[in-house]
Amino acid sequence: MLEHAHPLLASPPQARLGGVRAASPADVRHADAPWTAPATGRAPFVRDTLVLWNNSLVPGNYEATNPVYSSPMVYDPRVHAMFIAEIGRLEEVPDNRSRPVSYLPLPGGDVALDYDSGRGDLLVSDGGHSIQLYSDTNYSLVGRINTSCGASSIAYDSGLGEIFAIACGPGEVTVYSDSTLREVGSVPATFLASSLVYDRGKSEVFAHSGGYLGDNLTVISDATNRVVANLTMGGEETNLAYDNGTGEIFAGSYLRGEVQVVSDGNNSIVANITLTDFPISLAYDYSRRAMLVANYDTGMLSVIPDGTHRVASTTSVGTWPVWASYDPGSGTVYVTDGYASIWVLSDLTWKIVSTLWAGSTPLGILFDSHAQEVYVAEFAWGSLSAISPVTRRITTTIGVGARPDAIAADVGDGKLFVANYGSNNVSVVSDTTQRVIATAPVGIGPSALAFDEAKAELFVTNNGSANVSIISTNSDTVIGTIRVGSNPDCIAYDAGRGELFVGNYGSNTTSVINDTTDAIVATVGVGLNPRGAAYDPSQGEVFIANYGSRSVSVISDLTHRVIATPTVGYNPVGLTVIPEKGEVWVAESNNYTVSVLSDTVPRILGSVQVGTGPDELAYDPGTGEMYVDNNAQGTVSVLSLGDQAFYPARFAESGLPPGIEWSVTWNGTSEGTVGATLSIPASNGSYQYAVTPPSAYQSNPSGGTINIQGAAARQDVVFALPTGRSFPILFSESGLPNGSPWSVTSVGTTETSSSFAAKFDAPNGSYPYMVTESGSFDPVPSSGLVEVAGAAVNVSIRFVQGMPASYAVQFGEIGLPTGTSWSVILGNTSRSSSSSIVGFSEPNGTYAYRVTAPIGWAARPDVGTLRVAGVRVQLAVQFAAALPVGGHNTSSSRNATGWFVWTPELSAALLAGASAAVATAVLWRHLRQRRAAPRPPNVQLP
């Protein structure tokens, strides 16, 4: 299971949000501001909207009705096809087909649908003032029934050839003849019906009424058009289905999470079946004799066999299923979900056998300068569409893998690379022939691409595999894999330093990869859920869009650190940089906008409203237009960048101590910094500003007007403490030895004292201070803030002695077999080792030591003292096998008496106070020349 669900499978679209003020990051303070066009320039705007599913171009920012949210379905046995009603059209999917073959445009609104088997027509009500009849063979309109106020549900009565329709008010279930298309009766009942179903076994119509008027199931005779029974039901928002195998009506209670079963023999409730939350749609399978229930909240399809009144099995059917229908021609069940998918299940195995896609869901977009076309990856359709920048319409559609969602281009070779999220591969497309020329398998869920022109390599982030695949673009084959963070979801290539920046959605980090070694050289913490990345060559920076924290992280490619975090709109996703304009464009998927940042002073210059769910952006430098794919709306917005230019208004301060924050209110928005310069991008015009100095300081000037006219403007600001009465600030210390120097910085100066006190004079206000350490003594507190309010202030500082410095003391053994354990006691500390070194860390002083040899061995020296005096100390210990009584040893490590040969150079190196360099050289020379001695006999020392 992927930790990061794909955006299309994450959540349904949310309501638009407006009037939201941006949070203020620590380094830059600002509020979001809409684009405002000054008299001398025009701000960016949406010039045209391309509707992808029908390739139509509409001027302006047009919110198309993308046919994604499919609802009612009905099977037509005469043409052996399932008809699916969507927003704006009716689709025909023949038996055993993997996608719709034809479309019928419909008016917008909620659609009610049924099939008239007597006429062979499709009955379609759009909730308006008519029920329309379409021929199922040629889609021609063959009839119309005028209704008083529309029909929210319809049911065809095959016994009498009549159409029952729910009207808009109580007592308005109206009956129409399908031969005359006129009203032949109405049901005189006082209920507000919500759904209808025809019972062919009893020639009755069941109507459910729910809501504030009650919760009833009304039984209507089609012979008399009168109510013959009323049943009190158990839940609101009930939907109905007829089981002709048992002669029962199944009523699904959406809110109560249950299905009630009504016998049509005595019109009574015979069973209550508890399900998971929100059973939203029911369909009867004639072949398997089972009732099918789609549960909206859990995404499951429940199967209830005839006569059991129990759930026998469940199958996952995607996200938020909203409608179920049975296709007897192919023995399959169709289930539509809240997004663009239509799941097709076999009723033999209850497993998904195919997936259809209803609407257009563009997820990747790219301008190809070689082909001079804009390419869009159609996630739902598994295709790549080419858009002409001249006509702004689709010219070619190329089939690629499943669920494509990212595109990259090798302009030199005329290749396009498409990451297929659903088929775990990358399609290689020739932009000349418009055909797939190769396919490279990669990891799970490839989601982003970056082309490295210098190395002729393509880097692919695999969202589900937590790695990056490397594809040679010469052979179009995978040549390596790099492990990165959790759910890598975006990538940018830094041509200036030859590095790849990979945003890890699940780890909230960015991995930096060297393209020469293919190794990670840094991991940078960013915001929540990074989803977009772009490199800015003019600034040497990488911009990361943080989907979950409404921000953009700006990373220096020199230091691999975040240097700014400007706040943007909700759920930023795609990024693109226009270096020549000094702008970074950010698509904000849940804000329905594209924001523009200045790349010199990261702040929002303005925002442009586009379509629903903007995801990626592509810039065409030839036309100066920006293309934005709106994945939840199925459109591409074509933006004119306008002619509005921005120039920096620079404020340079003097007079403040380092680290003191000051701010400028510019055009109604406060901008703050702790640096010496504050830059604010602005277009041509006249702007009012006001300087806000730190507490106790005055500024000159305090405000004024700056004119921007085609160039940067500079304003110097001088800060100073006001003249007038001052009060003493007295810092007093304790803990230092007499005469020890110490210093404190405050009120813009540093005072050094060898006595117990240091004094400043300052007027009323707040003053930060910082105390420096003195030798090995640390100040407590070391910094703080002093408030002067008309009187002297005393601040007490206590110095405490820090931990003394420690130096390495190392004992190195010579003569023991490799892996033999030995030990040393230094002072009161005992250490053992099976290696050549026993190490300690001690402050200056004199220490006694004792070396403990393993059984059968003797050490020289074994006891003694050593002195630590500000440098590392190293001591060599030589081991030899002990002699048994009366025995002898010819080892070269012993002299004639059987003791160690203590060489002059070793003795000199071990003298107290010998230089660390000499001791180190001698010790390690002996250790390198050491040979493993034979295992000693198991005897005691004589």
N, C-alpha and C positions, 0 to 999 in steps of 0.2 A: 504494500500500500504506500503510495507516494505521500510524503508529508505535505508537499505543496501541490494542492489540486490545481489543475489547469484553469485559467481564468474563466473559460466558458462553462466549466463544471463546478464553479465555486458558489455562486449565489445569483439569484435573479436580479434584474436591474432594480435599482433603488430610485426613490423619488428624487427629483432635483433639489439641490441644496443651494440656498442663496443667502447673501448677507453675512457671510462668515468672515471674521477677522482672523488673520494669521497670528499664530503664536510667535513670540519673540525669541530667537536664539541668543546665545550668550554674546556672540561677537557682532551681530548686526541686528538692529531693531527696525522693523518696518511693518507696515500693514499692506495687505493686498489692495491694489488699485486697478480699476478698469482702464482700458485704453481710452484716452481722450485725445482727439485730433486737434492740434493747434491750427491757427490760421495758415501757417506756412507749410503744413504737411498733412498727409492722410495716414491714419493708423491702419494696420493690417485688418483685413476683412475677408469673409468667405465670398468668393466670386461665384462659384458654381458648386452644385452637389451632384455627384454621379451615383445614381441608384443602380447597384450592381445586379440585382436579380433580373431586371428587365432592360439594363443598359440604357437607361434614359438619363438625360442631363437636364437639371432644373436650376435656373438662376438663383443665386443667393443661398442662404443657409436653410435648406429644405429638410424638414424632419420627415423622412419617408416612413411608410408603414411597412416595415420589413416583415415578410411572412414567416415569422419564427415561432410564434406561440400558437401552434396548431391545437385545435380542440375537437369539434364533432367529426365523426367518421361514419360512413355507411357503406355496406358492400352491395354491389350491383351484380346479381348473378347472370344477367343477360350478356354483359360484356366482360364478365369475369375480372372485375377490377374493384379496388378499394378507392373510395373518394374521400379526400381529407380536406375539411374546411379550415382555412387559415385566414389570418388578417389580410384581406385584400384579394384573395384568390382561392380557387378550388383546384386541388391537384388530383390527377388520375394515376394510380399505381396499379398496373395489371398484375395478375397472379405471377409469382416467381420473378418479378422484376426488382432490381436493386435501387431504382430511383424513379421519380415521376416522369411520365412521358408527355404529359400535356397539362395545360393550365387554363383555367377559366377565370378571368378577372371578375371580382365581386366588389360591391360597395363595402366600405369599412363598417365596423361595428360587430356586435355579438351575433354569430350565425347559428341558426337552428337548421338541422338537416335531416332528411329522411328520403327513402326511395319508394316511388309509386310503382309497384310491380304491375298494376293493371295497365298503365300507360307506358311504362318503360321510361319514366322521366325522373329527374332528380328534383326534389322539393327543397328549396332554399329560402329561408327567411333571414333577413339581415337585421331584424329588430325594428325595421322602419314601418311602412304602411302597406306592405305587400308580401305575398308568398309567390316566388317566381318558380316556374317550371322550365327546366332545361332538358333538351334531348341528350340522352347518354351516349349517342353515337356521333353527333357533330357539334355539341355544345350550343346549339342555337336555342334562343329563347322561344319557347312554344306556347307559353301561357303565363297569365298573371292573375292572382287572386288579391283583390283589394281588401285590406283589413282596416278596422277603425283606428287602431293605434299600434299595430305591429303584433308579431307573434314571437314570444320568447322560447316556445317549445312546440314541436309539431309531431304528430304520430299518424301513420297511414293505416287505415282500416281496410285490409285486403278483402274482407268478407262482403262489404257493401260498397267498396270503391269510394270511401269518404276520407276526408282529411280533418283530423281534430287539431285545433290550434289553441294555445293558451294566449289570451289577450292580456291587456294591461291592467284590468281591474277585476274586482270581485264579480262572480257570476258571468265571466266572459270566456268560458271554454266554448269556442264556436266550431260548428261543423259545416264543412264545405263539400260539395259534390265535385269529384275529379273529372266528371264529364262536362258539366256546365260551368265549373269554376265559380259557382255562386253559393251563397250561404243557404243551408237547408235546415238549420236548427242551432240551438244553443242550450246549454245546461243551466237550468234555473237553480243555481246553488250560490251560497254566499261564502266563498272561500277564495283565497289568492293562490292559485295553483302555481307550482314551480317546475313540475316535470310530468310527462305523460308516457304511457306505454300501452300498446294494444295486446289484448289477450285473445288470440285467435281460437283457442279452445272453447271459451265461453262467449265469444263475440261481445266482449266488454272492454271498456277503456278505464284504466286506473290512472287517477290524477292525484298527485301529492300536493298538499298545501302546508307550508311551514312559515314560521315567523310570528309576527305580533297578532295575526288573526287566528292563530291556533296551529295545531300540528296534526293533520288528518290525512287519511288515505280514503279518497272518494271513489266509489265504483259506479260507472256510468254504463247503462245498457245502450248499445249502438242501434237497437231496434226502435227504442222510444226516446232516446236522447235524454233520459231521466236518471237521477241518482237512485241506485237500488241499495246502497249500503254506505255507511261511514264508519271508519275505524280510527281510534285514537292511537297515534304512533308515539315513539319514544324520543325523537330527536329532530332538530331542525335541519334544513338544507339537505333533504333526502333526495336521492336519485333512484330510478327504478329500472328493473329489467325483468323480462318474462321468461320463465323456464317451462318450455312446452313439454319437456320430458316428464315433469311431475305436476304440471298445472299449478305452478306457484309463482307468486310475485316476490321478488327480492328487492327490499328497500334499504339502501345504504345510508346510515345516519352519519353525515360528515363530521358533526361536532361531538357526538357521543362515542364514535369509534366502534360502531356495531352495525350488523346487518340483521334486519327483521324479515322473517319469512311469513308470507300470507298465503293461505290456501284459497284458490278461487272456487273451490267446491262449496265452502260455507262462509267465505269471506271473513276468516278469523286468523289471528296471529298464531302460528304453530311452532315457531322457534325464534330464539335470539342468539345470534352468533357474534361473539366478542372478537374484534380484530384489533390491529394497531390503530393509531390515530388517523383520522381523516380518510375513510373510504370514499373516494370522490367519483368513481365511475364503475359501472357494472356491464358485463357482456356475457351472453350465453353461447357456449360452444356446443353446437348440435352434434358433432361427431363424437366428442368425448363425453357428452352428457354431463357437463360441469358448468357451474357458474364461476365467472372470473371477476375479481374485485381489484381495482387499482387503488392503492393506498398512497395518498399524496405525500404525507409527512415522512414515511419511511422508505419510499421508493420501491415498494414491493408489489408484486402481483400475486394475489392469493387465489388458490384453486379450491373450490368447494364442490365435490362430486354430488350428483343427484341423490336425494334420499338420505344423505349423511348429516347434513346441516353442520359439518365440521370442515375446517381448513385441512386439506390433505398435503399441500405443499405450497411453498412460496418461491418466487424468483425475483431477483433484483432487476429493476427495469429503469436504471438511470436516476436522474434527478427530478423530483417533483412530477411524477406521472399525473396527467390530467384527463386522459380519455383512453378507453379500451374498446376494441371492436374485433369481431371474429370474421375471418375470411375462410368460408367453407371450401372454396375452390382450391386452395393450396394447403388447407389444414394449418393455418397460421393465425396468430393473434397479433394485432397491431396495438402498440401502446405509445402514445405521444407524451413527451415530458415538457417541463416548463421552459426548456430552451429549444434548440433547433433539431433535436434528435427525435426519430421515430423508431422504436425498437420492434423488431419482428421476431416472434417466438414460435417454435414448432410446438404444436399441441400434443405431440407424441413424447417429447422429452422435457417440455417446458423450459427449454434453453434458447437463448438468443441465437438466431441463425443469420441475421443481417441487421444493418442499421441504415435508415434513410435519413436524409437531411432536408429540412423544410426551407430554411431561409439562407440568406447570405451572411457569412460571418468572417469578414476579413481580419486577419491577425498580423500579417507582416506586409510591409510596403517598402519599395526601393526604387530609386531612380538609377537607371542603367545608362551611363553616358556613352557607352559604345553603341547600343541600339537606339539611343535617344527615346526611350520609352520608360514608363512607370509600370512596375510589376507589383501585383497584389496577390498574396497567398490566401486562397479561399479555404479556411479551416474546415468548413462543413462539406464542401464539394470535392475536396481532394484535388484541387486544380490551382494553376498559376495563370492569372489573367494579365494580359498586356494592355496598357492604356496609352493611347496616343496623347502627348501633351498638346497637340494642335487641336484635335477634335474633342479631347477629354472624354473619349468613349473607349470601350473595350474593343480591341482589334483582333485578338487571338486568345484562345483559352487552351492551356496545355495541361493534360492530366499528369499528376505526380503521385506521391504516396498518400497515406491516410493522414488527415488532419495536419496539413502543412501550416506552420506558424512563424517561420523566419526565412529571410532571403539575404544572400550576400552575392557580390559580383566580383569576378576576375575580369576587369575591363580589358586587360592586355590580350587575353585568350578568348574573349567573347563568351565567357561562361557565366551561368547563374547557378547558385547552389541553394537548394530548398531543404530546410529541416522538416522532416515529416514526423511530427510528435506521436502520431498514432501507429506508425509502422516501423519506428526505430531505425530509420535510415535517412540518407541524404540523397536527393535527386540532383543529378548534374544535367543542366539544360543548356543547349546551344542557343544563344540569343539571335543567331543568324537563321538557323533552320527552324527554330521554335519547337525543338523536339528534345526528349530526354535521351542523353547519350551514355549515361552511366548511372549506377546506383551503388552507394557505399553504405554497408551496414554499420551502425554505431551503437551507442548505449541505449538505455531506456529513456524515452521521452526527450529526444533532442529538441531544444527550445530556443537556442540562440547561436548565431554564427559570427565569426570575424575572420576576414581574409588578411593574411600576412604576405604582402607582395614581395618583400625582400627575401623571404624563405620559400615562396611558392607553396604555402601551406594554409589549410583551412582549419580553424579551431572550432569545435562543436561542443557546446555545453549539454550534457546529458542529465536532465532534471531528476530522473529516477535512479540514476547510477552513481551520483555524487562524483562524477569525473568529467574530464574533457577529452574528446577524441581529436587526434591530429590526422588530417587527410592531406596527402601529397596531391596538389592540383596538377602535377605532371602525369601521374598515373591514376588519379582519382581513387586511391585506395588508402585505407587506414594504416598509418605507420607508427602510431604510438598512442598512449593513453596517460593522462595525468590525473592523479587523485586530488580533488579539491574539497570544498566544504559541502554542507548539506543542501540539496536541491539547487544546484547552479542554474540560474535562469536568465542571465544577461552577460554580455562580454563586449569589450572594446579593445581594439588594437592601437597601441601607442607607437607610431612609426618613428618618433623622435628618439626613443630609448630602446626600441625593439622589445617591448613588453606587452603582455596581455593582462587585462584587468577583468576578473571574473566575479560577478556579484552572486553570492550564495544566499538564496532566498530563505532557506531554513536555518542558516547559521548567523545571519545578520553581519556578514563579513564580506570583504572583497579580497580574493586571492590574486597576487601579482606573479606572473609567470615570465621567466626569461625565455625568449624564443630561440636562443642559441643552445642553451642547456636543457630546455623544457623542464626546468625545475622551478618550484615556488620559491621566490626570493623575499616575499613579505606577505603578511596577512593583516589587513586593515579593518578595524571595526568601523561599521557604518550604521545607518539607521535600520529600522525594522523592514524586513522583507525586500531587499534590493531587487528591482525588476527591470531596470533600464540602465544602460551605460553608453557613454559617448566620450570621445577623445577630442580635446581642443588643442590643435597644434600651435596656435598663436600664444597661448598662455602656458603650455606644458602642463596641462591639468586634465584630469579625468573626472567627469560628472557622473554620479550614481543616483538614480531615482529610487527613493525608498518608499515602496508601495504602502507599507503599514504605518509609517510615521509622518507622512505628509511633508517630506523634506527632500532635499537634494544634498548629497555629500560631495564636496569638492576636494579631490585628492591631488596633492602635488606629486608629479611623477619623479621628482628629484629626491624628495624626502620620504615618499610613501606614507604621508600623514594627511589627515583631514585638516584643511586649513579654513574651511567655512562650511556652514550648514544652513543655507537659506530655506525658509519655509515656503511651500507652494500650495497648490490646491489638493483636493482629496484624491488619494490613490494615484500618484504619479507613476507612469509606466514607461512610455517611450521618450527618448531624447534624441535630438540632433543639433549639431553645432554649425553655425554659419560664421566662420572665422573673420571673413571680410567685413561683417557687420558687428562683430563682437557680441553675438547673441547666442543663447542656448534656449532652444524651444523644447517645452515639456508638455507631453500629452497627459491629461489628468482624467482617468477613466470614469471616476464617479463624480467629477465636477463638471462634465460636459464641456470642458474648456481646454484650450492650449495656452499655457503661460509662457512668457518670454523673460529670460534672465539676462542681465548684463554679465559677460564673462570676466570683466575687470573688477567690478564690485558686485559680488553675487547678491542681487536683489531683483525683485520682480519689476519689470518695466511696464507690464500690462498683461491683459488676458483677452483671448478671443473665444467666443462661444462657437462650438462646432456641433457635430451630431452626438448621438448617444453612444457612450462607451468608446471614446477615442483611445487608440492603443499604440500605434506607431506613426512615425512621420518620415517623409522623404522630401528632400529639397532639390528642385530643378534649377541650377544656376543659370541655365540658358534663358528661361522665361522669368526667373525670379519668383517662382511660385512654390508654395508648400502644399504637399499632399498629406492628408490625415485620414487613416482608415478608422471608421466608426463601427466596431465589430458588433455591437448590440443593435445597430440600426441597419446594417447592411449597405452602408454608403461610403463614399470617399468625398471628403470636403477638399475643394481646391481653393487655397487662400492666396490672395494677393498680399505681398509683404508691405505694400504701400511705399511711400517715400519719406517716412518719418525717421530722422536720424537722431541719435543720442550722443551727447558730449558730456564729459565729466565736469561737475562743479566741485573744485578742490578747496577744502578748508585746511589751512596749515596752522597749527598752534605752536606757541612758545610760552615758557614761563611755568609750566606744570612739572612736578616731579614725575619720573617714569611710573607707569602703571595706574595713573589716576584717570578715571573715566570722565569724559565730557561729551556733549551732544549738541546737535543742531536740529532745530525744527524747520523742515523744508516743505513748503507747500502743504502744511498741515500734518506732516508725518515726522516723527522724531527718529533721528539716526544717531547712534552712539558708537564710541570707540574708546579704546585705551591707548591708541597709537598717536603719533604726532600729526597724521594726516587723515582726513575723512573725505572720501570722494563719493559724489552722488550723481548718477547719470540723469541727464535731462535733455529734452528736445528743445528746439529753438523757442525762446519766449522769455518773459520777465517773471522772476520768482521772488517771493518774500521769504526771508529766513530770520530765525532768532537763535542766538547762542545761549545754551544753558551751561553755566560754569559749574565746577565742583563746589561743594560747600566751603564757605569762607573766602572764595575767590571772586574776583570781578573780571569781566571780559571787555576787551576793546577791539572791535565794536561789539555791541550787544545784539545787533540785528541790522537789517537793511534789505537791499534789493540787489539781485544778481541778474544780469542779462546774458543769455546764451544765444549767440548768433554765429552758428557754423563752426565754433571752435570751443576748446576748453576754457573755463574761467577759474581764476584763483582769488581766494580771499584769505588774507593773513589775520589770525586772531591772537591777541596777546592777553595772557592771563596774569593777574597780579593780586597780591593780598592788599586789601584796602588799607589806606593810611588812617591813623587815629589811635585810640587807646588800645594797648596790648596787655596781655596777662601772662604771667610766667607758667611754663610747663616744666616741672622739676622731675627728672628721672633719678631715682636713688637705687643704688645696687647694694647687694649683700652677698657674701659667699666667696668673693675673690680675695686672694692674698693681698696684703697692703702694697700699694704702688703698681698693681697690675693694670695695664691700659685696657679700656673698653670703649665702645662707640655706639651711638644711636643716631639714626637718620629720621628726621621729621621736619615739618614746616619748610620743606624744600632744601634743607641743609643737613650736614653731618657734624656732630659734636663728638670729639674724642676726649676722654677724661682718664686720669690716673688716680682720682679720688673717688669718693662714694657717690658723687652727683654729677649730672649733666643738665644744663638749663637752656630752654628756648623761650622766646617771647612771641605771642601770636594774638591776633584779635579773635573775637567770637567765631566759632566754626568747628568743623570736624577735621581732624588731622590724623592720617595714618602714620605709624611709626614702625621701625624695624631695628632690632638690637643685634649686633654681630657677636659671634663667639670670641672668647679670650683664651688662647692657648687650648688646654684640654677642658676648659669650663664652658658649659652651654647655658645660654640665658633662658629663663622661664618667667613670663612668656617671651618669645622671640619677636613677636609683632602684635599689632593691635590698632585700635582707633581711640584717639583722645578727643573728648568733647570739651571745648572751651565755652563757657557760658557766664561771662561777667565776673569770674573769679579765678584765682590760681588753681592749678591742677597738679596733684602729686601722683606719680606712677612708680610703683615698686617693682624692681627687677631682681630676681634671685638667681645667682649662678650656681650650678651644680657641676661637679666634676664628672666628666664622661668616662667611659670605659677606657683603661689604658691600652695602648697599641700592643698587639701581639705579633710574634715572629715565629717562623717555622723552625722546629728542632727535629732533625731527621737522623735516625740510626739506620745505617746500611750494612747488611750482612754479606760476608764472603765465605764460601766453603760449604754451605748447606745444600743438600739435594733440593731440586725445584719442588715447591709445594710443601716443604717441611715447616711446621709452625714453631715460632719462637716469640719471646715477649720481652718487654722492657718496662721497668718501673721508673718514672721520672717524677721526683717529688712525691706527691701522694696519688699520682695517676698511673694506672697500669694499662698497657696496650699490647695486644697480640696481633701477629700477622703471619700469613703463609706465603707472603711475597718477600721481596728483597728489602723493603723499607718498612720501618715502624715510625710513624710521624706524630708530632705534638705541635701545639701552638701555644706559646707562653710569652708573657710580658718580660721586660728586662729584669734580670736577677740572676742569682747563683742557685743551681739545682743539683741535688744528689741523684744518681741513677744507679740501677742494677739491671744487668742483662741476665735473663733466665734461659739457659740452653736446653734443647730437647734431651731426653734420656740418651746416654751414650755419646754425648758431644760436650765439648768444653769451649768456652768463649773467652776471648782476650781483646780488649779489657772487659771484665765482667762487672766491675763496680768503679765508681769515680764521681767526680763533680764536673759540671760545665757551667759556663757563664753566657747569658744572653745579653747582648749590648747593642741593640738597635739594628742587628742584621741577622740573617738566617744562620743557623748553626747546623753542621753536618758532622757525624761521627761514624767511622767505619769500625765494624765489629767482625773479627775473623774467627770462624769456627773450625774445629778439627775433631776427628774421632778420638775418643779417650782410649788410652792404652790399658789392657788388662795387666794384672800383677805378673811381673816377669816377662811380659811381652815386649814387642817392639813394633815400630811403624816406620816404613820407608817413604812415607808421603813427603813430597817436596815442600809441603807447607810446614814441616817441623824441622828444628835443628837437632844436634846430636843428643841433647838432653830430652827431646820429645816435646818441647814447647814451641810456640809460634815464632816464626821469623818476623820480627817487627821492623819493617824497612824504614830507613831515615826519612824518606819523603812522606810516608804515611804518618809517622810520628809528628813530623813538622806540621802536617796539615791538621792534626788534631789538637795542636797547642791552643790553649785559650787565647782568644783574640785574633787567631789567624784569619786572613781575609776569606770571605765567603767564596770568592771566585776560585782561589787555590784549592780550598777544601772540596768544592764541587768537582773540579777537574780531576783531582786525585781519586776521589771516591768513585766517580763514574768510570774512570779508567780501570780501576780494580774490579768493579762490578762487571764490566764488559768482558774482562779476561777470565772471569770466574768459570771454573769447570765443576760439574757435579761430582762430589766426592762419593766413594762407595758407601753403601749403607753400613753404618757402624754395628759392631757386635753388641748384643744385648747384655752389657756388663756395666757395673758401677765404676765410677772414677776411683783410682787408687788413693 
